[in-house]
Amino acid sequence: MSHPPGTEQRFCQIALMPSGHKGKVAYGTDLLTAARELGVELESICGGRQTCGKCQISVEEGHFPKHGITSGSTHLSPQTELEKEYDREHPLNGRRLACAALVKGDVLITVPEESQAHKQIIAKAATDRVIEVAPAVRQVYIEVEPARLGDPRGDWERLAKALEDQWGLSDLEIDAKTLPTIQSVLRQGNFSVTATIWGNNKILRLQPGFQEGLYGLAIDVGSTTVVVHLCDLRTGQVVATQSAMNPQVRYGEDLMSRISYANSEPQGLQRMNRLIIQTLNELAEKATNIVDLSNQDVTDVVIVGNTVMHHILLGIHPKQLGEAPFALATFSAVDLNARDIGLTLHPACQVHILPLIAGHVGADNVGVMLAETPGEQDEISLVVDVGTNAEIVLGDRTQVLVASSPTGPAFEGAQITHGQRAAPGAIERVRIDRETLDPRVQVIGYPEWIRPLAGEATDNALLATGICGSGIVEAVAEMFLAGIINSRGHYVTTAAEITPRIRMDGRTAEYVLVDKEFSATGSPIVITQNDIRAIQLAKAALYAGAKLLMDHRGVDHVDRVVLAGAFGTFISPFHAMVLGLIPDCDLNKVVAVGNAAGDGARLALLNHDLRLKAVRLARSANYIETPLETAFQDEFVAALDLPHAVHPFPHLAEFLPEQVDQNKPGSRNRRRSRFVSKI
């Protein structure tokens, strides 16, 4: 490969979104090769011949402080003749073919979902729940008195009178976008129409004659993922669900990074707002298309999200959420027209955003409380929505306390050497033999447990691409139970005498989880000391937040633990407790409930009274500001140990290794094998 003068040893920085993989590649490397070098597989049927068009990517323009990259389309080589020919026949609309674009400078690249060889798996399905269906919108059929000479009333006045006489509705108003349709619709239906009414007083839509069909969207805008449930508002059924990565991750995986981006870039807020609105419109279109509808059939929407996502969605600058006292622009529920925030649904579609609580405890947490009702239980429940910013609820009928805790993106697979988000090829389950210290793993997309050891690979062996959040939690917990690491998370030096899978390098070490024969990259997948530390920091932040609420409530235990969110759906309760991610509890009382925030949005969409209940829940919750609590730092430091330096875990007593000399392998206690064999 030839280089311009002075570029012989030059390397360029590349960041790939939404995976978050980044690194240096040689100047002049094509993006298809560069992505693969950095662990991101792109679709490519033609093998890089610039003909299949499967490897399309987008180049982001601007400066990205989170990644230390100034990116632009000029940092890639111009289109080749083959690429131009493809563009003419199949318009790329500003995208590039990765196999044709050579890296000429630092770039931040977005890989669309359809170009990803390993598609993201987002566990955001709606949970089956008993819901009394009483939505904020409804349809009514009316027959309107025709216009006559001598009757000066307009069509709207006669329509309003018919609604009052036939349905008892008064003080009506009509949306400004619907009023221009009234005359044509009345005459198309021979003065019989079906009206869609919001809140018993606002006419959203008029359809000629008798019509049926009422649909709404329940939306959960998460920091990492976005999910849309399309619901039949007459039956309560979820007729379609669509989800995607939040495209804002390119500007930072955690909330503070996005606040920083909005502060540092003049157009930062506008870019993030535009991206999330575009994503919501695309997901709505995909969901409605599944059932042969269109966006125009959607007349009501309920949205939940954390406080930063809430502000960005509404075009409110999140600056005040990045510094004490973490002031919100508003904590009230918001009702507005979908068109006012750029949603391309029915022109008169209404949007309701659940209320916020305070600081970094937002509408998503209110959705969780609405779905899980901890304040209506006799037993003390701890509800944890695990994500880049964990929301924590502790309560019973007497009192409900809430807090947030900055766990960071480690549980999403970020900040881990071979970490990735959940996708086919990602390791999601790990077991380590207590005697040989050899691993077994389960990989997404492959139903069987495999032993990813050298010499055991077969021609049809599934190759692991990395390890996702549930996998890294189980890996670290299993390493502790097997005596590979001690309670402080340090590798036990003499464990390397038992197995060559532990590779010591001075004061640091790594554990070979997958030998190269089972790795998609051709290199071993390892768990490093830094990976363990990242998990310790994340779990300590979560545990410290929970313990802080327990201290405020004056309790030393909880009766029930509820794990919410995509990560909470797949995490092993046993391994979570071994880490000290959650407080001690009867393992039979630790449950995963899936996307509880999205379920809360769906409840509020299908039952108008629950929107009022959400307001009561938000205002009655006792908010604890973890950054201002002096005890939080002490709890955080103590929680770095496995499972904890101070607090006992009696429900794990027979399974935890005896903590002896830190330089000796932890006792491979035979009592543990009875339980481990069952999980």
C-alpha positions in Angstrom: 0.0 0.0 0.0 1.4 3.4 -1.0 1.2 6.4 1.3 1.5 10.1 0.8 4.8 11.5 2.0 5.0 11.5 5.8 2.2 9.0 6.3 4.3 5.8 6.3 3.8 5.1 10.0 0.6 7.1 10.4 -2.4 5.7 12.3 -5.9 7.1 12.6 -8.4 6.9 15.4 -11.7 5.2 14.6 -14.8 4.9 16.8 -17.7 2.6 15.7 -21.2 3.2 17.0 -23.4 1.9 18.4 -21.0 -0.9 19.6 -18.6 1.6 21.1 -15.5 -0.2 19.8 -12.6 2.1 19.0 -8.9 2.0 18.3 -6.2 2.9 15.8 -5.9 1.6 12.3 -3.2 2.2 9.7 -3.7 5.1 7.3 -5.3 3.9 4.1 -7.1 0.9 5.6 -10.5 0.3 4.1 -13.3 0.6 6.7 -14.6 -2.9 6.2 -11.2 -4.3 7.3 -10.8 -1.6 10.0 -14.1 -2.5 11.5 -13.2 -6.2 11.6 -9.8 -5.4 13.2 -11.7 -3.5 16.0 -14.1 -6.4 16.5 -17.1 -5.2 14.5 -18.4 -7.5 11.8 -20.2 -5.9 8.8 -22.4 -7.6 6.3 -20.5 -8.2 3.0 -21.8 -10.8 0.6 -19.5 -9.7 -2.3 -16.3 -9.9 -0.2 -15.4 -6.3 -0.5 -15.9 -5.9 -4.3 -18.2 -2.9 -3.9 -21.2 -4.6 -5.5 -23.5 -6.0 -2.8 -24.1 -2.8 -0.9 -24.5 -4.6 2.4 -21.6 -2.8 4.3 -23.1 0.7 4.3 -22.0 3.1 7.0 -22.5 6.7 7.9 -19.7 9.2 8.7 -20.6 11.6 11.6 -19.5 15.2 11.2 -18.1 17.3 14.1 -16.0 17.0 17.2 -16.8 14.2 19.7 -15.0 15.0 23.0 -16.1 11.6 24.5 -13.9 9.8 22.0 -11.4 12.6 21.4 -12.2 12.5 17.7 -12.9 15.2 15.1 -14.7 13.4 12.3 -15.8 14.3 8.8 -16.5 12.9 5.4 -13.2 14.3 4.1 -11.4 11.9 6.4 -12.3 9.1 4.0 -11.2 8.7 0.5 -13.6 9.9 -2.3 -16.1 7.5 -3.9 -14.6 5.0 -6.3 -16.1 4.6 -9.8 -17.7 1.3 -8.6 -19.2 3.0 -5.6 -20.6 5.8 -7.7 -22.1 3.3 -10.0 -23.8 1.5 -7.1 -24.9 4.9 -5.8 -26.6 5.7 -9.1 -28.5 2.5 -9.2 -29.2 2.2 -5.4 -29.0 5.7 -3.8 -26.9 5.6 -0.7 -28.3 8.9 0.6 -25.0 10.1 2.0 -23.9 6.7 3.3 -20.6 5.1 2.1 -19.7 1.5 1.3 -17.2 0.5 4.0 -15.3 -1.7 1.6 -14.7 1.3 -0.7 -13.9 4.0 1.8 -10.2 4.3 2.9 -9.4 5.9 6.2 -7.5 9.2 5.7 -8.1 10.7 9.2 -9.9 10.2 12.5 -13.5 9.2 12.0 -16.6 8.3 14.0 -18.7 5.8 12.1 -22.3 4.7 12.7 -23.0 1.2 11.5 -26.8 0.9 10.8 -28.5 -2.2 12.2 -29.0 -3.7 8.7 -25.2 -3.5 8.1 -24.3 -5.3 11.3 -23.4 -8.9 10.8 -24.2 -9.5 14.5 -27.6 -7.8 15.2 -28.2 -6.3 18.6 -30.6 -8.3 20.8 -32.7 -6.0 22.9 -34.8 -7.6 25.6 -37.6 -5.1 25.7 -40.7 -7.3 25.1 -43.9 -6.3 26.9 -44.8 -8.4 29.9 -48.3 -10.0 30.2 -50.2 -8.0 32.7 -53.9 -7.6 33.8 -54.9 -4.1 32.7 -58.3 -2.4 32.8 -58.5 -0.8 29.4 -59.8 2.7 29.7 -57.6 4.9 27.4 -57.5 8.6 27.2 -58.8 8.5 23.6 -61.9 6.8 22.3 -64.0 6.6 19.2 -67.7 7.6 19.0 -70.1 7.3 16.0 -72.5 10.3 15.5 -75.1 11.3 13.0 -75.0 15.1 12.3 -77.9 17.2 11.2 -77.2 18.3 7.6 -76.8 21.9 6.7 -80.0 23.7 5.7 -81.0 27.1 4.4 -82.0 29.3 7.3 -79.7 27.5 9.8 -76.6 29.8 10.2 -74.6 27.3 12.3 -71.4 25.9 10.9 -70.5 22.3 10.5 -68.5 22.4 13.7 -71.3 23.8 15.7 -73.8 21.1 14.4 -71.2 18.4 15.0 -70.6 19.6 18.6 -74.4 19.7 19.2 -74.7 16.1 18.0 -72.0 15.0 20.3 -73.7 16.7 23.2 -77.1 15.2 22.4 -76.0 11.7 21.5 -73.0 11.3 23.9 -73.5 13.9 26.6 -70.2 15.6 25.7 -69.8 19.3 26.3 -67.2 22.1 26.3 -65.7 20.5 23.2 -62.8 21.8 21.1 -61.3 20.6 17.8 -57.6 20.3 16.9 -56.4 23.0 14.5 -55.2 20.4 12.1 -58.6 18.5 12.2 -60.9 21.5 11.7 -60.0 21.9 7.9 -61.1 18.3 7.3 -64.6 18.6 8.9 -66.6 19.6 5.8 -65.2 17.0 3.4 -65.5 14.2 6.0 -69.1 15.1 6.9 -70.2 15.0 3.3 -68.2 11.8 2.5 -70.1 10.1 5.3 -73.4 11.6 4.3 -73.3 13.5 7.7 -72.4 10.4 9.7 -68.9 10.3 11.2 -66.7 8.6 13.7 -64.9 11.0 16.0 -61.7 10.2 17.9 -61.8 12.2 21.1 -59.1 12.8 23.7 -60.0 13.4 27.3 -63.7 13.6 26.5 -63.4 17.2 25.1 -60.8 17.4 22.3 -61.6 16.1 18.8 -58.5 14.7 17.3 -59.8 12.9 14.2 -62.9 12.7 12.0 -63.6 9.7 9.7 -66.5 9.3 7.4 -69.2 6.9 8.4 -68.7 4.1 11.0 -65.0 3.3 11.6 -63.1 1.1 14.0 -59.4 1.2 14.8 -57.7 3.0 17.7 -54.0 2.7 18.2 -51.4 4.2 20.5 -47.7 3.9 21.3 -46.0 3.2 24.6 -42.4 4.3 24.4 -39.4 3.8 26.7 -36.5 6.1 25.8 -33.5 4.5 27.5 -29.9 5.7 27.5 -28.8 2.6 25.6 -32.0 1.3 24.0 -35.3 2.6 22.8 -38.5 0.5 22.6 -41.9 1.2 21.0 -45.0 -0.9 21.8 -47.9 -0.4 19.3 -51.1 -1.1 21.2 -54.7 -1.6 20.2 -56.4 0.8 22.5 -59.7 -1.0 22.3 -58.4 -4.4 23.5 -55.1 -3.5 25.2 -53.2 -6.0 23.0 -49.6 -5.2 22.0 -49.8 -5.7 18.3 -46.2 -4.9 17.4 -43.0 -4.1 19.2 -39.9 -2.5 17.7 -36.6 -1.5 19.4 -33.3 0.0 18.5 -30.1 1.3 20.0 -30.3 4.9 21.2 -28.3 6.7 18.5 -27.1 9.2 21.1 -24.6 6.6 22.3 -22.2 8.0 19.7 -21.9 11.1 21.9 -21.4 9.2 25.1 -22.5 6.0 26.7 -23.5 7.5 30.0 -25.7 10.5 30.9 -22.9 12.8 32.1 -21.1 12.4 28.7 -24.2 13.5 26.9 -24.6 16.5 29.2 -21.0 17.3 28.5 -21.5 17.0 24.8 -24.5 19.4 24.9 -22.4 21.8 26.9 -19.3 21.7 24.7 -20.9 21.7 21.3 -23.1 24.6 20.1 -25.4 22.2 18.2 -25.0 19.3 20.6 -28.5 19.4 22.0 -30.1 19.9 18.6 -28.2 16.9 17.2 -29.1 14.6 20.0 -32.7 15.8 19.9 -32.9 15.3 16.1 -31.5 11.8 16.4 -33.9 10.5 19.0 -37.0 12.0 17.2 -35.8 10.4 14.0 -35.4 7.0 15.7 -38.9 7.2 17.3 -40.4 8.0 13.9 -38.6 5.1 12.3 -39.6 2.7 15.0 -43.2 3.8 14.8 -43.2 3.3 11.0 -41.7 -0.2 11.4 -44.3 -1.1 14.1 -47.3 0.1 12.2 -46.1 -1.5 8.9 -46.0 -4.9 10.6 -49.8 -4.8 11.0 -50.6 -2.9 7.7 -51.1 0.4 9.4 -49.3 3.7 9.0 -48.0 6.3 11.4 -51.2 8.3 10.7 -53.2 5.7 12.6 -51.5 6.6 15.9 -53.5 9.1 17.9 -52.1 8.7 21.5 -48.6 8.2 22.9 -47.1 7.8 26.3 -43.4 8.2 26.9 -41.0 7.4 29.8 -37.3 8.0 30.1 -34.7 9.2 32.6 -34.4 12.9 33.3 -31.6 13.6 30.8 -33.4 11.7 28.0 -36.6 13.5 28.9 -35.0 16.9 28.6 -33.2 16.1 25.3 -36.4 14.7 23.8 -38.2 18.0 24.6 -35.4 20.1 23.4 -34.5 21.3 26.9 -30.8 21.8 27.6 -29.7 19.3 30.2 -26.9 21.5 31.6 -28.6 21.9 35.0 -28.7 18.1 35.4 -24.9 18.0 35.3 -24.2 20.0 38.4 -25.6 20.4 41.9 -28.4 21.0 42.8 -29.4 19.0 39.6 -32.4 21.2 38.9 -35.2 19.9 36.5 -36.9 22.2 34.0 -40.1 20.6 35.2 -41.0 17.5 37.2 -44.7 17.6 36.1 -46.4 15.3 33.6 -46.4 16.9 30.2 -49.2 16.8 27.6 -48.5 18.1 24.1 -49.1 17.5 20.4 -46.9 15.0 18.8 -46.2 17.4 15.9 -44.8 19.9 18.3 -41.8 17.7 19.0 -41.4 16.4 15.4 -43.2 13.1 15.6 -44.8 12.3 12.3 -47.9 10.5 13.6 -51.5 11.6 13.1 -51.4 15.4 12.9 -53.5 15.8 16.0 -51.9 12.9 17.9 -51.4 13.6 21.6 -48.3 12.8 23.7 -48.2 12.3 27.4 -44.9 12.1 29.3 -45.0 10.7 32.8 -43.8 12.9 35.6 -40.2 13.0 36.9 -39.3 12.7 40.5 -36.1 14.6 41.0 -32.4 14.8 40.0 -31.6 11.8 38.0 -34.8 9.8 38.9 -37.1 10.2 36.0 -40.3 9.1 34.3 -38.8 5.6 33.6 -38.6 5.1 37.4 -42.2 6.2 37.8 -43.1 3.7 35.1 -41.4 1.0 37.1 -43.3 1.9 40.2 -46.6 2.0 38.3 -45.9 -1.5 37.0 -44.4 -3.2 40.1 -46.4 -1.3 42.8 -43.8 -1.6 45.6 -45.9 0.9 47.7 -48.9 -1.5 47.7 -47.0 -4.5 49.2 -46.8 -5.7 52.8 -43.2 -6.9 52.4 -40.3 -4.6 51.8 -39.3 -4.7 48.1 -36.2 -3.5 46.5 -36.7 -2.7 42.8 -33.6 -2.1 40.7 -33.7 -1.0 37.1 -30.2 -1.8 36.0 -28.7 0.3 33.3 -25.9 2.9 32.7 -27.7 4.9 35.5 -29.5 2.5 37.9 -32.8 3.6 39.4 -33.5 2.1 42.8 -36.9 1.9 44.7 -37.3 0.6 48.2 -40.6 0.5 49.9 -43.8 -1.1 51.2 -47.2 0.3 52.1 -45.7 2.5 54.7 -43.1 4.4 52.7 -41.4 4.4 49.3 -37.8 5.8 48.8 -36.1 6.3 45.5 -32.6 7.1 44.3 -30.3 6.8 41.3 -26.8 5.4 41.2 -24.2 6.0 38.4 -23.3 2.4 37.6 -21.7 3.2 34.2 -21.9 1.1 31.1 -19.9 -2.0 32.3 -23.1 -4.0 32.7 -23.8 -3.3 29.0 -20.5 -4.8 28.0 -18.7 -1.5 27.7 -15.3 -0.8 29.4 -14.6 -4.6 29.2 -11.7 -5.8 27.1 -13.8 -8.2 25.0 -17.1 -6.7 26.1 -20.0 -6.2 23.7 -23.7 -5.7 23.8 -26.0 -8.7 23.7 -26.0 -10.1 20.1 -25.5 -13.5 18.4 -22.0 -14.7 19.3 -21.9 -13.0 22.7 -21.1 -15.1 25.7 -24.1 -14.8 28.1 -23.6 -17.6 30.6 -20.4 -18.9 32.3 -19.5 -21.8 34.6 -16.0 -22.7 35.9 -15.1 -26.1 37.1 -14.1 -25.9 40.8 -11.2 -28.4 40.4 -9.7 -27.9 36.9 -10.7 -24.2 36.6 -11.8 -24.9 33.0 -14.8 -22.9 31.7 -18.1 -23.8 30.0 -20.0 -21.0 28.3 -23.3 -20.4 26.5 -23.3 -18.2 23.5 -26.3 -16.2 22.2 -27.6 -18.0 19.1 -26.3 -21.4 20.2 -28.5 -23.5 22.5 -25.9 -25.8 24.0 -23.2 -25.3 26.6 -19.7 -25.5 25.0 -16.2 -26.1 26.4 -14.2 -23.4 24.5 -10.9 -25.2 25.1 -8.0 -25.7 22.7 -8.2 -29.0 20.9 -12.0 -29.3 21.4 -13.2 -27.1 18.5 -15.1 -28.8 15.7 -15.8 -27.7 12.2 -19.3 -26.5 13.1 -18.3 -24.9 16.4 -20.0 -21.5 17.0 -17.4 -18.7 17.3 -17.7 -16.3 20.2 -17.5 -12.7 19.4 -17.1 -11.3 22.9 -18.9 -11.2 26.3 -22.1 -9.3 27.2 -23.2 -7.9 30.5 -24.8 -11.1 32.0 -21.8 -13.1 30.8 -19.2 -10.8 32.5 -21.2 -10.8 35.8 -21.3 -14.6 35.8 -17.6 -14.9 34.8 -16.4 -12.7 37.6 -18.7 -14.4 40.2 -17.6 -17.9 39.0 -13.9 -16.9 39.2 -14.5 -15.9 42.8 -16.4 -19.1 43.6 -13.6 -21.1 42.0 -10.9 -19.4 44.0 -9.3 -17.7 40.9 -9.8 -14.3 42.5 -10.1 -13.3 46.1 -12.7 -11.2 47.8 -10.9 -8.0 46.8 -11.1 -9.0 43.1 -7.4 -9.7 42.8 -6.0 -12.8 41.1 -4.8 -15.4 43.5 -1.1 -15.9 42.6 -0.9 -19.7 43.2 -4.1 -20.4 41.1 -1.8 -20.3 38.0 -0.2 -23.5 39.4 -3.5 -25.3 38.9 -4.2 -24.2 35.3 -2.3 -22.4 32.5 -5.6 -20.5 31.7 -4.5 -18.0 34.3 -1.7 -15.9 32.8 0.3 -13.8 35.2 2.2 -10.8 34.1 3.9 -9.2 37.1 1.2 -7.8 39.4 -1.5 -8.2 36.8 -3.2 -11.3 35.3 -5.9 -12.5 33.0 -8.1 -15.6 32.7 -8.5 -17.2 29.3 -12.3 -17.7 29.1 -12.3 -18.8 25.4 -9.3 -20.2 23.5 -8.6 -18.8 20.1 -10.1 -21.8 18.3 -13.5 -20.7 19.5 -13.0 -17.0 19.0 -14.3 -15.1 16.0 -11.3 -12.8 16.1 -8.7 -15.7 16.2 -7.4 -14.4 19.5 -8.4 -15.7 23.0 -11.2 -14.0 24.9 -9.9 -13.1 28.3 -11.0 -11.5 31.6 -8.4 -9.0 32.7 -7.8 -7.5 36.1 -9.2 -4.2 34.7 -12.4 -6.0 33.6 -12.9 -7.3 37.1 -12.3 -3.8 38.5 -14.9 -2.3 36.2 -17.5 -4.7 37.4 -16.5 -4.1 41.0 -17.0 -0.3 40.5 -20.4 -0.8 38.8 -21.7 -3.2 41.4 -20.4 -1.2 44.3 -22.3 1.9 43.0 -25.5 -0.1 42.7 -25.2 -1.8 46.1 -24.2 1.5 47.8 -27.4 3.2 46.5 -29.6 0.3 47.7 -27.9 0.2 51.1 -28.3 4.0 51.5 -32.1 3.6 51.0 -32.1 0.7 53.5 -30.3 2.9 56.1 -32.8 5.7 55.5 -35.6 3.3 56.0 -34.0 1.7 59.1 -34.0 -1.9 57.8 -31.1 -4.3 57.6 -32.7 -6.6 55.0 -35.2 -6.8 52.2 -38.0 -9.3 51.7 -38.0 -9.2 47.9 -35.7 -8.1 45.1 -37.0 -7.2 41.7 -34.6 -6.9 38.8 -36.0 -4.7 35.9 -34.6 -3.7 32.6 -33.0 -5.7 29.8 -29.9 -6.5 31.9 -32.1 -7.5 34.8 -34.0 -10.0 32.6 -30.9 -12.2 31.9 -28.8 -11.8 34.9 -28.5 -14.8 37.2 -29.8 -13.8 40.7 -27.4 -16.2 42.3 -24.3 -14.7 40.6 -25.6 -11.2 41.2 -25.7 -11.9 44.9 -22.3 -13.6 44.9 -20.9 -10.3 43.4 -22.7 -8.2 46.0 -24.7 -6.5 43.2 -27.8 -6.8 45.4 -28.3 -7.1 49.1 -28.8 -10.5 50.8 -32.2 -12.0 50.2 -33.9 -15.4 49.8 -33.0 -16.3 46.2 -36.5 -17.6 45.7 -37.6 -14.0 46.3 -35.3 -12.5 43.6 -37.3 -12.1 40.4 -36.7 -10.6 37.0 -39.6 -8.7 35.4 -38.2 -7.4 32.1 -38.9 -4.0 30.8 -40.9 -2.6 33.7 -40.5 1.0 32.6 -42.0 0.2 29.2 -44.7 -1.8 31.0 -45.5 1.3 33.0 -45.8 3.4 29.9 -48.1 0.8 28.4 -50.3 0.9 31.6 -50.6 4.6 31.4 -51.4 4.4 27.6 -54.2 1.9 28.2 -55.7 3.5 31.3 -56.1 7.2 31.7 -56.6 7.0 35.5 -53.1 5.4 35.8 -51.6 8.7 34.5 -53.1 10.4 37.5 -51.8 7.6 39.8 -48.3 8.1 38.3 -48.4 11.7 39.4 -49.3 10.7 42.9 -46.5 8.1 43.0 -44.0 10.6 41.8 -45.0 13.2 44.3 -45.2 10.8 47.3 -41.9 9.1 46.7 -39.1 10.1 49.2 -36.1 11.1 47.0 -32.7 10.5 48.4 -29.9 12.4 46.7 -27.0 10.0 46.7 -24.3 12.6 45.7 -25.1 14.6 48.9 -25.0 11.6 51.2 -21.7 11.3 53.1 -22.4 7.7 53.8 -22.6 6.8 50.1 -18.8 7.0 49.7 -18.3 4.7 52.7 -20.8 2.2 51.4 -19.3 2.4 48.0 -15.8 1.6 49.2 -17.0 -1.3 51.4 -19.1 -2.7 48.5 -16.0 -3.1 46.2 -15.3 -6.4 48.0 -17.0 -9.7 46.9 -19.7 -9.8 47.9 -19.1 -7.1 50.5 -16.5 -6.1 53.1 -18.9 -5.6 56.0 -22.5 -6.8 55.4 -23.2 -10.5 55.8 -24.9 -12.6 53.1 -26.4 -15.5 55.1 -28.3 -16.8 52.1 -25.0 -17.5 50.4 -23.1 -18.8 53.4 -22.8 -22.4 52.2 -21.8 -21.5 48.7 -19.1 -18.8 49.3 -15.4 -19.9 49.4 -13.7 -19.7 52.8 -11.5 -16.6 52.7 -8.1 -17.7 53.6 -4.7 -16.3 52.7 -5.2 -14.0 49.7 -2.2 -15.6 48.0 -3.8 -19.1 48.0 -6.6 -20.3 45.9 -10.0 -20.0 47.7 -11.2 -23.2 49.1 -13.0 -25.1 46.4 -15.7 -26.0 48.9 -17.5 -29.3 48.0 -20.7 -27.9 49.5 -21.1 -25.5 46.6 -21.2 -28.2 43.9 -24.8 -29.2 45.0 -26.1 -25.8 44.2 -23.9 -25.0 41.2 -25.1 -28.2 39.5 -28.6 -26.9 39.5 -28.0 -23.5 37.9 
